[in-house]
């Protein structure tokens, strides 16, 4: 009996310890005074400090005399933001987006409580500013935009010191960590240390949309160098000026960082974000059974895509058991594309049961060189299970174009996870009208939007709708997930 009671108590304790804290405590002890408080965005309330707090905290004379409530500060910021929108009418989208990001970033630097309140209340308007598509522009220009450090930076030069460095972070508890090495930022490629914008933006989204306590998040940049020559020659570049580490040298740095993280915060969740494909799969297999971690490009995108694929079957008026017969063409053989196919193959196996048949026969994978077949030389091991054999692609060849594949296969679903813009051109979209399904689906999951899979905004609905297609419905989904 006592053993059962102890076991129950331990399980209850574990459940409590694993639960995310979504509420920030009320009154707290502040170990700072005067200007130090005003310079700390966690404690700073700007002109919102009442006179009693100004006296206790040594703030008298450091602020204008009038006390302005939190609600009035909120309204003042929103008025400034709307004024910015009016003043930038007619300006290029990139200029407007960066201007909006700057005003939000300044608020984040000054008053985090107000920042997250603004974000939560206006998530629909501000999500495209703090994350995609604006975050791509921010990362490209981060060295020039940098004003104040946020998160932690570990580099190849810190090898042997990471265990002590991790204790420099002031928060005693951390629930969620997002790490990038900047090697494949969105569809923009290697941006080195400038990729820190991705973990920052993603965690802000988790706070605003998922309710994670902002005091328990940590964005991390792992700088192992960059192979981007433009950045190496940029005098403003903030990262290591050296080529990227490779092989065991690279893995030893990541190993040390992971050990340091989980030594201090053994119950944290670590998300790997925007690692180039070879390291995305390697690190996932290396750590998934040892630490509480996942790779968002491989697993997160795949989970959302699978939900869409299963929803498509239902929207086509078919039972979910018909998912095994769905012909799916995937454009993009990176970590996201292969991650989606892996999860779709698992779903097919579960639906079909253990029949012994390969679940991959209905999937067609293309990269920048066209259709991937077993004839491809130096095929990536992660893509190999989806490479077509000679008997599976009658009428098609190694490297066949997307248009050729769509015309021959007549897929039920066309799914794009490529950073190459304009792949879904007019001919491809029109060819989808010949699909074996009366309601084919197109998933354009490109990121950033300037590398959109369709040549022009709203091009797909223009090409695939109209009176001449009254008998055919095509579901078009545009996501920014990669």
LUMVEXMAR-828285 format. One record per residue (C-alpha): residue number from 0; residue in three letters; x negated, y, z negated. Coordinates in Angstrom, 3 decimals. Each point is the difference from the previous one (the first is absolute). Layout:
# LUMVEXMAR-828285
[site NUM, "ALA", [X, Y, Z]]
...
***
This chain:
# LUMVEXMAR-828285
[site 0, "UNK", [0.000, 0.000, 0.000]]
[site 1, "UNK", [-2.736, 2.433, -0.998]]
[site 2, "UNK", [-1.768, -0.746, 3.254]]
[site 3, "UNK", [3.140, 0.924, 1.965]]
[site 4, "UNK", [0.447, 3.208, -2.007]]
[site 5, "UNK", [-3.622, 0.978, 0.585]]
[site 6, "UNK", [0.316, -0.775, 3.697]]
[site 7, "UNK", [3.184, 2.092, 0.248]]
[site 8, "UNK", [-1.600, 2.908, -1.846]]
[site 9, "UNK", [-3.050, -0.106, 2.243]]
[site 10, "UNK", [2.175, -0.011, 3.110]]
[site 11, "UNK", [2.021, 2.933, -1.327]]
[site 12, "UNK", [-3.199, 1.906, -0.750]]
[site 13, "UNK", [-1.324, -0.719, 3.478]]
[site 14, "UNK", [3.227, 1.232, 1.598]]
[site 15, "UNK", [-0.220, 3.226, -1.973]]
[site 16, "UNK", [-3.663, 0.513, 0.840]]
[site 17, "UNK", [0.531, -0.609, 3.727]]
[site 18, "UNK", [2.939, 2.376, 0.285]]
[site 19, "UNK", [-0.782, 3.243, 1.763]]
[site 20, "UNK", [0.444, 3.140, -2.063]]
[site 21, "UNK", [2.300, 2.245, 1.995]]
[site 22, "UNK", [0.610, 2.600, -2.689]]
[site 23, "UNK", [-2.480, 2.621, -1.092]]
[site 24, "UNK", [-0.004, 0.383, -3.814]]
[site 25, "UNK", [1.458, 3.122, -1.546]]
[site 26, "UNK", [-2.104, 2.140, -2.372]]
[site 27, "UNK", [-3.660, -0.973, -0.077]]
[site 28, "UNK", [-3.187, 1.028, -1.782]]
[site 29, "UNK", [-2.115, 2.327, 2.105]]
[site 30, "UNK", [-3.720, 0.030, -0.700]]
[site 31, "UNK", [-0.624, 3.112, 2.056]]
[site 32, "UNK", [0.432, 3.718, -0.538]]
[site 33, "UNK", [0.149, 3.206, 1.961]]
[site 34, "UNK", [-1.214, 0.059, 3.590]]
[site 35, "UNK", [-0.759, -3.737, -0.081]]
[site 36, "UNK", [3.736, -0.661, -0.176]]
[site 37, "UNK", [0.779, 2.374, 2.862]]
[site 38, "UNK", [-2.624, -1.724, 2.137]]
[site 39, "UNK", [1.420, -3.482, -0.682]]
[site 40, "UNK", [2.939, -0.727, 2.342]]
[site 41, "UNK", [1.369, -2.633, -2.388]]
[site 42, "UNK", [0.516, 2.478, -2.845]]
[site 43, "UNK", [0.318, 3.284, 1.854]]
[site 44, "UNK", [3.516, 1.457, 0.022]]
[site 45, "UNK", [-1.077, 3.328, 1.538]]
[site 46, "UNK", [2.286, 2.731, -1.321]]
[site 47, "UNK", [2.291, -2.605, -1.575]]
[site 48, "UNK", [-1.845, -0.109, -3.347]]
[site 49, "UNK", [2.250, 1.486, -2.709]]
[site 50, "UNK", [-1.571, 2.510, -2.412]]
[site 51, "UNK", [-0.292, -2.548, -2.808]]
[site 52, "UNK", [-2.060, -2.339, 2.223]]
[site 53, "UNK", [-2.107, 2.912, 1.236]]
[site 54, "UNK", [-0.920, 0.764, -3.604]]
[site 55, "UNK", [-0.739, -3.607, -0.953]]
[site 56, "UNK", [-2.009, -0.743, 3.133]]
[site 57, "UNK", [-1.957, 3.254, 0.214]]
[site 58, "UNK", [1.748, 1.200, 3.151]]
[site 59, "UNK", [1.071, 3.500, -1.127]]
[site 60, "UNK", [-1.450, 2.534, 2.371]]
[site 61, "UNK", [-0.897, -2.631, 2.634]]
[site 62, "UNK", [3.445, 0.096, 1.617]]
[site 63, "UNK", [2.410, 2.768, 1.066]]
[site 64, "UNK", [2.319, 0.833, -2.917]]
[site 65, "UNK", [3.239, -1.158, 1.576]]
[site 66, "UNK", [0.990, -3.632, -0.613]]
[site 67, "UNK", [1.456, -1.551, 3.152]]
[site 68, "UNK", [1.878, -3.283, -0.375]]
[site 69, "UNK", [-0.838, -3.180, 1.849]]
[site 70, "UNK", [3.176, 0.349, 2.058]]
[site 71, "UNK", [-0.959, 3.512, 1.097]]
[site 72, "UNK", [-3.500, -1.156, 0.946]]
[site 73, "UNK", [1.599, -2.780, 2.043]]
[site 74, "UNK", [2.265, 2.449, 1.809]]
[site 75, "UNK", [-2.920, 2.373, 0.643]]
[site 76, "UNK", [-2.064, -2.758, 1.594]]
[site 77, "UNK", [2.855, -1.149, 2.225]]
[site 78, "UNK", [0.568, 3.599, 1.081]]
[site 79, "UNK", [-3.683, 0.271, 0.929]]
[site 80, "UNK", [0.187, -3.255, 1.926]]
[site 81, "UNK", [3.092, 1.083, 1.960]]
[site 82, "UNK", [-1.681, 3.320, 0.724]]
[site 83, "UNK", [-3.002, -1.891, 1.391]]
[site 84, "UNK", [2.309, -1.966, 2.277]]
[site 85, "UNK", [1.483, 3.202, 1.389]]
[site 86, "UNK", [-3.369, 1.694, 0.454]]
[site 87, "UNK", [-1.452, -2.937, 1.941]]
[site 88, "UNK", [2.858, -0.398, 2.478]]
[site 89, "UNK", [-1.397, -0.461, 3.487]]
[site 90, "UNK", [-3.437, -1.072, -1.243]]
[site 91, "UNK", [-1.496, -3.355, 1.110]]
[site 92, "UNK", [1.229, -2.947, -2.048]]
[site 93, "UNK", [-3.498, -0.753, -1.306]]
[site 94, "UNK", [-0.429, 3.555, -1.296]]
[site 95, "UNK", [3.403, -0.030, -1.706]]
[site 96, "UNK", [-0.535, -3.445, -1.553]]
[site 97, "UNK", [-3.403, 0.917, -1.447]]
[site 98, "UNK", [1.378, 3.296, -1.350]]
[site 99, "UNK", [2.771, -1.925, -1.784]]
[site 100, "UNK", [-2.522, -2.520, -1.324]]
[site 101, "UNK", [-2.182, 2.813, -1.363]]
[site 102, "UNK", [2.822, 1.654, -1.956]]
[site 103, "UNK", [0.977, -3.357, -1.525]]
[site 104, "UNK", [-3.622, -0.856, -0.741]]
[site 105, "UNK", [-0.536, 3.318, -1.791]]
[site 106, "UNK", [2.996, -0.746, -2.204]]
[site 107, "UNK", [-1.381, -3.497, -0.649]]
[site 108, "UNK", [-3.331, 1.517, -1.061]]
[site 109, "UNK", [1.679, 2.450, -2.354]]
[site 110, "UNK", [3.077, -1.607, -1.549]]
[site 111, "UNK", [0.580, -3.734, 0.508]]
[site 112, "UNK", [3.272, -0.097, -1.913]]
[site 113, "UNK", [1.550, 2.584, 2.301]]
[site 114, "UNK", [-1.588, -1.663, 3.035]]
[site 115, "UNK", [1.592, -3.375, -0.663]]
[site 116, "UNK", [3.344, 1.560, -0.858]]
[site 117, "UNK", [-0.022, 1.825, 3.347]]
[site 118, "UNK", [-1.046, -3.206, 1.759]]
[site 119, "UNK", [2.642, -2.196, -1.612]]
[site 120, "UNK", [2.825, 2.444, 0.659]]
[site 121, "UNK", [-1.010, 0.606, 3.626]]
[site 122, "UNK", [-1.529, -3.325, 1.012]]
[site 123, "UNK", [1.654, 0.000, 3.435]]
[site 124, "UNK", [-1.581, 3.354, 0.907]]
[site 125, "UNK", [-3.390, -0.524, -1.639]]
[site 126, "UNK", [-0.749, -3.677, 0.728]]
[site 127, "UNK", [-1.166, 0.831, 3.571]]
[site 128, "UNK", [-2.296, 2.663, -1.495]]
[site 129, "UNK", [-1.691, -1.964, -2.777]]
[site 130, "UNK", [-0.199, -3.177, 2.072]]
[site 131, "UNK", [0.543, -0.898, 3.649]]
[site 132, "UNK", [-0.220, 1.693, 2.390]]
[site 133, "UNK", [-1.779, 2.964, -1.658]]
[site 134, "UNK", [-2.411, -2.114, -2.040]]
[site 135, "UNK", [-1.772, -0.985, 3.218]]
[site 136, "UNK", [-0.781, 3.655, 0.726]]
[site 137, "UNK", [-1.076, 0.505, -3.601]]
[site 138, "UNK", [-2.436, -2.918, 0.147]]
[site 139, "UNK", [-1.481, 1.217, 3.268]]
[site 140, "UNK", [-0.648, 3.417, -1.545]]
[site 141, "UNK", [-0.491, -1.002, -3.638]]
[site 142, "UNK", [-3.565, 1.229, -0.421]]
[site 143, "UNK", [1.065, 3.475, 1.066]]
[site 144, "UNK", [3.208, -0.092, -2.058]]
[site 145, "UNK", [-1.678, -1.298, -3.179]]
[site 146, "UNK", [0.434, 2.297, -3.004]]
[site 147, "UNK", [0.352, -2.220, -3.046]]
[site 148, "UNK", [-0.889, -3.689, -0.551]]
[site 149, "UNK", [2.867, -2.412, -0.538]]
[site 150, "UNK", [-0.400, -3.687, -0.788]]
[site 151, "UNK", [-3.357, -1.791, -0.281]]
[site 152, "UNK", [-2.844, -0.426, 2.469]]
[site 153, "UNK", [-2.274, -3.044, -0.035]]
[site 154, "UNK", [-2.788, -0.296, 2.535]]
[site 155, "UNK", [-2.692, -2.423, 1.082]]
[site 156, "UNK", [-2.447, 2.167, -1.968]]
[site 157, "UNK", [1.892, -0.852, -3.208]]
[site 158, "UNK", [-0.767, -3.718, 0.126]]
[site 159, "UNK", [-0.843, -1.184, -3.498]]
[site 160, "UNK", [1.757, 2.973, -1.627]]
[site 161, "UNK", [3.667, -0.646, 0.772]]
[site 162, "UNK", [0.815, -1.675, -3.303]]
[site 163, "UNK", [-0.983, 3.132, -1.893]]
[site 164, "UNK", [1.473, 2.344, 2.619]]
[site 165, "UNK", [3.494, -1.479, -0.301]]
[site 166, "UNK", [0.153, 1.294, -3.589]]
[site 167, "UNK", [-0.416, 3.567, 1.269]]
[site 168, "UNK", [3.649, -0.023, 1.014]]
[site 169, "UNK", [1.891, 1.791, -2.793]]
[site 170, "UNK", [3.194, -2.114, -0.027]]
[site 171, "UNK", [-0.084, -2.853, -2.498]]
[site 172, "UNK", [2.658, -1.943, 1.895]]
[site 173, "UNK", [0.331, -0.445, 3.767]]
[site 174, "UNK", [2.789, -2.003, 1.643]]
[site 175, "UNK", [-0.574, 0.553, 3.712]]
[site 176, "UNK", [-3.213, 0.497, 1.980]]
[site 177, "UNK", [-0.309, 0.550, 3.744]]
[site 178, "UNK", [-3.444, -0.539, 1.551]]
[site 179, "UNK", [-1.294, 0.744, 3.486]]
[site 180, "UNK", [-3.440, -0.157, 1.550]]
[site 181, "UNK", [1.061, 2.386, 2.773]]
[site 182, "UNK", [-0.946, -2.467, 2.725]]
[site 183, "UNK", [3.343, -0.007, 1.831]]
[site 184, "UNK", [2.157, 2.937, -1.013]]
[site 185, "UNK", [3.431, -0.362, 1.609]]
[site 186, "UNK", [-0.680, -0.228, 3.746]]
[site 187, "UNK", [-2.805, 2.570, -0.224]]
[site 188, "UNK", [-2.897, -2.363, -0.645]]
[site 189, "UNK", [-2.979, 0.524, -2.301]]
[site 190, "UNK", [0.372, 3.218, -2.015]]
[site 191, "UNK", [-2.376, -0.897, -2.803]]
[site 192, "UNK", [0.500, 1.796, -3.302]]
[site 193, "UNK", [2.688, 2.193, 1.571]]
[site 194, "UNK", [2.323, -3.000, -0.256]]
[site 195, "UNK", [0.633, 0.872, -3.672]]
[site 196, "UNK", [3.085, 1.861, 1.195]]
[site 197, "UNK", [1.728, -3.346, 0.592]]
[site 198, "UNK", [-0.147, -1.329, -3.620]]
[site 199, "UNK", [0.951, 3.435, -1.336]]
[site 200, "UNK", [3.023, 0.311, 2.282]]
[site 201, "UNK", [1.124, -3.590, -0.441]]
[site 202, "UNK", [-0.065, 0.228, -3.809]]
[site 203, "UNK", [1.913, 3.282, 0.080]]
[site 204, "UNK", [2.655, -1.846, 2.000]]
[site 205, "UNK", [0.077, -2.757, -2.618]]
[site 206, "UNK", [0.532, 2.576, -2.730]]
[site 207, "UNK", [2.737, 1.876, 1.844]]
[site 208, "UNK", [1.823, -2.965, 1.526]]
[site 209, "UNK", [-0.722, -2.891, -2.379]]
[site 210, "UNK", [-0.186, 1.804, -3.342]]
[site 211, "UNK", [-3.521, -1.064, -0.959]]
[site 212, "UNK", [-1.458, 2.126, -2.773]]
[site 213, "UNK", [-2.350, 2.525, 1.686]]
[site 214, "UNK", [-2.318, -0.130, -3.000]]
[site 215, "UNK", [-0.641, -3.689, 0.719]]
[site 216, "UNK", [-1.047, 0.088, 3.643]]
[site 217, "UNK", [-3.499, 0.118, 1.448]]
[site 218, "UNK", [-1.061, 0.622, 3.618]]
[site 219, "UNK", [-3.467, -1.397, 0.748]]
[site 220, "UNK", [-2.349, 0.644, 2.907]]
[site 221, "UNK", [-2.696, -2.621, 0.588]]
[site 222, "UNK", [-2.634, 1.701, 2.148]]
[site 223, "UNK", [-2.333, -2.511, 1.641]]
[site 224, "UNK", [-1.017, 2.369, 2.801]]
[site 225, "UNK", [1.575, 0.714, 3.378]]
[site 226, "UNK", [-0.652, -0.957, 3.600]]
[site 227, "UNK", [1.743, 3.144, 1.219]]
[site 228, "UNK", [-2.831, 1.994, 1.558]]
[site 229, "UNK", [2.052, 3.194, 0.049]]
[site 230, "UNK", [0.364, -0.125, -3.773]]
[site 231, "UNK", [-3.662, -0.823, -0.530]]
[site 232, "UNK", [-0.874, 3.167, 1.923]]
[site 233, "UNK", [2.616, 2.166, -1.745]]
[site 234, "UNK", [-1.716, 2.322, -2.494]]
[site 235, "UNK", [3.187, 0.108, -2.120]]
[site 236, "UNK", [0.380, -3.777, -0.244]]
[site 237, "UNK", [0.195, -1.032, -3.677]]
[site 238, "UNK", [-0.857, -3.689, 0.259]]
[site 239, "UNK", [-3.171, -2.076, 0.309]]
[site 240, "UNK", [-1.964, 0.815, 3.132]]
[site 241, "UNK", [-0.869, -3.564, 0.907]]
[site 242, "UNK", [1.398, -2.854, 2.123]]
[site 243, "UNK", [2.538, -2.277, -1.651]]
[site 244, "UNK", [-1.201, -2.887, -2.102]]
[site 245, "UNK", [0.701, -3.414, 1.503]]
[site 246, "UNK", [0.065, -3.638, -1.046]]
[site 247, "UNK", [-0.890, -1.074, -3.523]]
[site 248, "UNK", [-1.335, 3.460, -0.794]]
[site 249, "UNK", [3.485, 1.434, 0.576]]
[site 250, "UNK", [1.775, -2.762, -1.923]]
[site 251, "UNK", [-2.323, 0.336, -3.002]]
[site 252, "UNK", [1.031, 3.668, -0.359]]
[site 253, "UNK", [3.717, -0.864, 0.176]]
[site 254, "UNK", [-0.530, -2.861, -2.469]]
[site 255, "UNK", [-1.594, 2.340, -2.510]]
[site 256, "UNK", [2.801, 2.549, 0.324]]
[site 257, "UNK", [2.728, -2.628, -0.480]]
[site 258, "UNK", [-1.725, -1.416, -3.063]]
[site 259, "UNK", [-0.300, 3.490, -1.492]]
[site 260, "UNK", [3.673, 0.808, 0.645]]
[site 261, "UNK", [1.384, -3.158, -1.544]]
[site 262, "UNK", [-2.393, 0.076, -2.920]]
[site 263, "UNK", [1.480, 3.314, -1.094]]
[site 264, "UNK", [3.597, -0.499, 1.213]]
[site 265, "UNK", [0.642, -3.758, 0.219]]
[site 266, "UNK", [3.729, 0.469, 0.659]]
[site 267, "UNK", [-0.275, 2.583, 2.793]]
[site 268, "UNK", [1.185, -0.641, 3.556]]
[site 269, "UNK", [-2.547, 0.790, 2.711]]
[site 270, "UNK", [1.134, 0.748, 3.535]]
[site 271, "UNK", [-2.506, -0.173, 2.849]]
[site 272, "UNK", [0.850, 2.550, 2.673]]
[site 273, "UNK", [-1.373, 0.677, 3.489]]
[site 274, "UNK", [-2.964, -2.369, 0.014]]
[site 275, "UNK", [-1.204, -1.096, 3.430]]
[site 276, "UNK", [1.403, -3.378, 0.959]]
[site 277, "UNK", [-2.998, -2.217, -0.728]]
[site 278, "UNK", [-0.276, 1.338, -3.554]]
[site 279, "UNK", [3.773, 0.185, -0.529]]
[site 280, "UNK", [0.404, -3.772, 0.419]]
[site 281, "UNK", [-3.320, -0.834, -1.671]]
[site 282, "UNK", [0.701, 2.000, -3.179]]
[site 283, "UNK", [3.599, -1.239, -0.214]]
[site 284, "UNK", [-1.119, -3.631, 0.037]]
[site 285, "UNK", [-2.902, 0.781, -2.327]]
[site 286, "UNK", [1.994, 1.686, -2.772]]
[site 287, "UNK", [3.674, -0.967, 0.259]]
[site 288, "UNK", [-0.295, -3.001, -2.346]]
[site 289, "UNK", [-2.361, 1.709, -2.430]]
[site 290, "UNK", [1.525, 3.469, -0.408]]
[site 291, "UNK", [3.434, 1.602, 0.193]]
[site 292, "UNK", [-0.431, 1.580, 3.438]]
[site 293, "UNK", [1.458, 0.136, 3.504]]
[site 294, "UNK", [-0.790, 1.485, 3.387]]
[site 295, "UNK", [2.704, 2.379, 1.129]]
[site 296, "UNK", [-0.890, -0.144, 3.699]]
[site 297, "UNK", [0.185, -3.787, 0.089]]
[site 298, "UNK", [2.724, -0.694, -2.555]]
[site 299, "UNK", [1.926, 3.238, -0.559]]
[site 300, "UNK", [0.602, 0.784, 3.665]]
[site 301, "UNK", [0.757, -3.668, 0.644]]
[site 302, "UNK", [2.669, -0.100, -2.712]]
[site 303, "UNK", [1.831, 2.998, 1.424]]
[site 304, "UNK", [-0.360, -1.266, 3.566]]
[site 305, "UNK", [1.328, -3.449, -0.927]]
[site 306, "UNK", [3.056, 1.589, -1.605]]
[site 307, "UNK", [0.579, 1.842, 3.274]]
[site 308, "UNK", [-0.485, -3.151, 2.073]]
[site 309, "UNK", [2.468, -1.966, -2.116]]
[site 310, "UNK", [2.420, 2.935, 0.131]]
[site 311, "UNK", [-0.301, -0.011, 3.774]]
[site 312, "UNK", [1.172, -3.620, 0.149]]
[site 313, "UNK", [3.106, 0.932, -1.957]]
[site 314, "UNK", [0.580, 3.135, 2.089]]
[site 315, "UNK", [-0.130, -2.199, 3.088]]
[site 316, "UNK", [2.894, -1.979, -1.441]]
[site 317, "UNK", [-2.020, -3.155, -0.602]]
[site 318, "UNK", [-0.554, -2.038, -3.194]]
[site 319, "UNK", [-3.351, 0.373, -1.752]]
[site 320, "UNK", [-0.846, -3.569, 0.954]]
[site 321, "UNK", [-0.392, 1.289, 3.576]]
[site 322, "UNK", [-3.068, 1.968, -1.104]]
[site 323, "UNK", [-2.074, -3.020, 1.022]]
[site 324, "UNK", [1.063, 0.635, 3.604]]
[site 325, "UNK", [-0.808, 3.711, 0.050]]
[site 326, "UNK", [-2.564, 0.904, 2.667]]
[site 327, "UNK", [-2.155, 2.749, -1.492]]
[site 328, "UNK", [-2.666, 1.990, 1.829]]
[site 329, "UNK", [-2.417, 1.854, -2.299]]
[site 330, "UNK", [-2.222, 2.760, 1.351]]
[site 331, "UNK", [-2.975, 0.598, -2.287]]
[site 332, "UNK", [-2.312, -2.725, -1.309]]
[site 333, "UNK", [-1.259, 1.897, -3.031]]
[site 334, "UNK", [0.641, -0.828, -3.640]]
[site 335, "UNK", [3.611, 1.250, 0.179]]
[site 336, "UNK", [0.925, -1.857, 3.190]]
[site 337, "UNK", [-1.532, -3.295, -1.115]]
[site 338, "UNK", [1.412, 0.475, -3.495]]
[site 339, "UNK", [3.502, 0.317, 1.467]]
[site 340, "UNK", [-0.478, -3.121, 2.118]]
[site 341, "UNK", [-1.331, -1.995, -2.958]]
[site 342, "UNK", [3.026, 0.894, -2.094]]
[site 343, "UNK", [2.400, -0.620, 2.894]]
[site 344, "UNK", [-1.609, -3.423, 0.537]]
[site 345, "UNK", [0.482, -0.814, -3.690]]
[site 346, "UNK", [3.656, 1.033, 0.275]]
[site 347, "UNK", [0.483, -2.211, 3.081]]
[site 348, "UNK", [-1.552, -2.949, -1.837]]
[site 349, "UNK", [2.313, 0.478, -2.972]]
[site 350, "UNK", [3.090, 0.337, 2.204]]
[site 351, "UNK", [-0.913, -2.947, 2.217]]
[site 352, "UNK", [-1.287, -2.209, -2.804]]
[site 353, "UNK", [-3.032, -2.242, 0.205]]
[site 354, "UNK", [0.543, -1.253, 3.551]]
[site 355, "UNK", [-3.719, -0.130, 0.739]]
[site 356, "UNK", [0.409, 2.339, 2.990]]
[site 357, "UNK", [-2.076, 3.142, 0.254]]
[site 358, "UNK", [2.014, 3.072, -1.030]]
[site 359, "UNK", [-2.022, 2.237, 2.328]]
[site 360, "UNK", [1.288, -1.169, 3.388]]
[site 361, "UNK", [2.486, 2.875, 0.329]]
[site 362, "UNK", [-2.496, 2.734, -0.895]]
[site 363, "UNK", [-2.080, 1.918, 2.545]]
[site 364, "UNK", [-2.874, 2.186, -1.178]]
[site 365, "UNK", [-1.642, 2.759, 2.039]]
[site 366, "UNK", [-2.886, 2.328, -0.753]]
[site 367, "UNK", [-1.667, 2.749, 2.027]]
[site 368, "UNK", [-1.254, -2.653, 2.438]]
[site 369, "UNK", [3.425, -1.536, 0.585]]
[site 370, "UNK", [1.498, -3.380, -0.877]]
[site 371, "UNK", [-2.177, -2.068, -2.319]]
[site 372, "UNK", [-0.475, -3.595, 1.129]]
[site 373, "UNK", [-2.301, -2.838, -0.934]]
[site 374, "UNK", [-2.109, 0.949, 3.020]]
[site 375, "UNK", [-1.033, 3.209, -1.753]]
[site 376, "UNK", [-3.693, 0.062, -0.900]]
[site 377, "UNK", [-0.978, 0.965, -3.553]]
[site 378, "UNK", [3.600, -0.038, -1.169]]
[site 379, "UNK", [0.496, 1.285, -3.524]]
[site 380, "UNK", [0.654, -2.881, -2.439]]
[site 381, "UNK", [3.077, 1.765, -1.389]]
[site 382, "UNK", [1.521, 0.271, 3.484]]
[site 383, "UNK", [-0.923, -3.549, 1.085]]
[site 384, "UNK", [3.193, -1.710, -1.331]]
[site 385, "UNK", [2.084, 2.221, 2.288]]
[site 386, "UNK", [-2.110, -0.376, 3.140]]
[site 387, "UNK", [1.958, -1.696, 2.783]]
[site 388, "UNK", [-1.175, -3.193, 1.656]]
[site 389, "UNK", [0.190, -0.535, 3.776]]
[site 390, "UNK", [3.196, -2.048, -0.229]]
[site 391, "UNK", [1.823, 2.667, -2.018]]
[site 392, "UNK", [-0.363, 2.934, 2.392]]
[site 393, "UNK", [1.023, -1.246, 3.419]]
[site 394, "UNK", [-0.102, 2.939, 2.363]]
[site 395, "UNK", [-2.196, 2.059, -2.344]]
[site 396, "UNK", [-3.750, 0.247, -0.357]]
[site 397, "UNK", [-2.558, 1.011, -2.602]]
[site 398, "UNK", [0.160, 3.784, -0.417]]
[site 399, "UNK", [3.420, 0.352, 1.672]]
[site 400, "UNK", [1.450, 3.487, -0.434]]
[site 401, "UNK", [2.904, 0.797, -2.307]]
[site 402, "UNK", [2.270, 0.619, 2.989]]
[site 403, "UNK", [-0.859, -3.404, 1.447]]
[site 404, "UNK", [0.640, -1.724, -3.324]]
[site 405, "UNK", [3.351, 1.745, -0.559]]
[site 406, "UNK", [1.203, -0.831, 3.510]]
[site 407, "UNK", [-1.016, -3.650, -0.291]]
[site 408, "UNK", [0.884, -0.756, -3.626]]
[site 409, "UNK", [3.179, 2.141, -0.193]]
[site 410, "UNK", [-0.467, 0.390, -3.782]]
[site 411, "UNK", [2.719, 0.504, -2.567]]
[site 412, "UNK", [-2.277, 2.403, -1.913]]
[site 413, "UNK", [-2.824, 2.324, 1.067]]
[site 414, "UNK", [-2.051, 1.063, -2.994]]
[site 415, "UNK", [-2.792, 2.576, 0.222]]
[site 416, "UNK", [-2.697, 0.443, -2.634]]
[site 417, "UNK", [-2.664, 1.544, 2.164]]
[site 418, "UNK", [-1.754, 3.320, -0.453]]
[site 419, "UNK", [-0.178, 0.420, 3.783]]
[site 420, "UNK", [2.543, 2.602, 1.076]]
[site 421, "UNK", [2.430, -0.369, 2.894]]
[site 422, "UNK", [-0.040, -3.814, 0.164]]
[site 423, "UNK", [3.794, -0.199, 0.144]]
[site 424, "UNK", [0.304, 1.893, 3.267]]
[site 425, "UNK", [3.037, 0.335, 2.251]]
[site 426, "UNK", [-0.640, -3.230, 1.906]]
[site 427, "UNK", [-0.378, -2.063, -3.188]]
[site 428, "UNK", [3.121, 1.423, -1.585]]
[site 429, "UNK", [2.063, -0.594, 3.119]]
[site 430, "UNK", [-1.341, -3.552, 0.240]]
[site 431, "UNK", [1.480, -0.684, -3.441]]
[site 432, "UNK", [3.432, 0.239, 1.635]]
[site 433, "UNK", [-0.683, -3.434, 1.468]]
[site 434, "UNK", [-0.442, -1.549, -3.442]]
[site 435, "UNK", [1.573, -3.376, -0.669]]
[site 436, "UNK", [1.908, 1.750, -2.796]]
[site 437, "UNK", [2.971, 2.231, 0.685]]
[site 438, "UNK", [-1.241, 2.150, -2.885]]
[site 439, "UNK", [-3.808, 0.089, 0.135]]
[site 440, "UNK", [-1.899, 2.022, -2.594]]
[site 441, "UNK", [-3.036, 2.282, 0.271]]
[site 442, "UNK", [-2.090, 0.825, -3.083]]
[site 443, "UNK", [-2.380, 2.905, 0.657]]
[site 444, "UNK", [-2.046, -0.064, -3.203]]
[site 445, "UNK", [-2.761, 2.385, 0.981]]
[site 446, "UNK", [-2.018, 2.247, -2.256]]
[site 447, "UNK", [-0.834, 2.858, 0.255]]
[site 448, "UNK", [2.854, 1.302, 2.136]]
[site 449, "UNK", [-2.370, 1.721, 2.431]]
[site 450, "UNK", [-1.007, -3.548, 0.994]]
[site 451, "UNK", [3.641, -0.978, 0.403]]
[site 452, "UNK", [0.689, -3.115, 2.022]]
[site 453, "UNK", [2.491, 1.838, 2.196]]
[site 454, "UNK", [-1.416, 2.649, 2.322]]
[site 455, "UNK", [2.395, 2.730, -1.125]]
[site 456, "UNK", [2.264, 0.537, -3.016]]
[site 457, "UNK", [3.359, -1.749, 0.441]]
[site 458, "UNK", [-1.233, -1.494, 3.269]]
[site 459, "UNK", [1.245, -3.473, -0.793]]
[site 460, "UNK", [3.636, 1.001, -0.653]]
[site 461, "UNK", [-0.127, 2.008, 3.247]]
[site 462, "UNK", [-1.277, -2.908, 2.053]]
[site 463, "UNK", [2.063, -2.742, -1.540]]
[site 464, "UNK", [3.396, 1.653, -0.358]]
[site 465, "UNK", [2.594, 1.230, 2.418]]
[site 466, "UNK", [3.080, -1.043, 1.907]]
[site 467, "UNK", [-1.924, -2.398, 2.223]]
[site 468, "UNK", [-0.888, -1.945, -3.144]]
[site 469, "UNK", [3.438, 0.001, -1.564]]
[site 470, "UNK", [-0.066, -3.791, -0.298]]
[site 471, "UNK", [-3.388, -0.084, -1.794]]
[site 472, "UNK", [-0.799, 1.333, -3.460]]
[site 473, "UNK", [-3.642, 0.516, -0.928]]
[site 474, "UNK", [-0.901, 0.649, -3.611]]
[site 475, "UNK", [-2.862, 2.478, -0.213]]
[site 476, "UNK", [-1.826, 0.431, -3.292]]
[site 477, "UNK", [-2.783, 2.574, -0.458]]
[site 478, "UNK", [-2.040, -0.535, -3.161]]
[site 479, "UNK", [-3.294, 1.357, -1.279]]
[site 480, "UNK", [-1.249, -2.939, -1.966]]
[site 481, "UNK", [-3.478, -0.957, 1.162]]
***
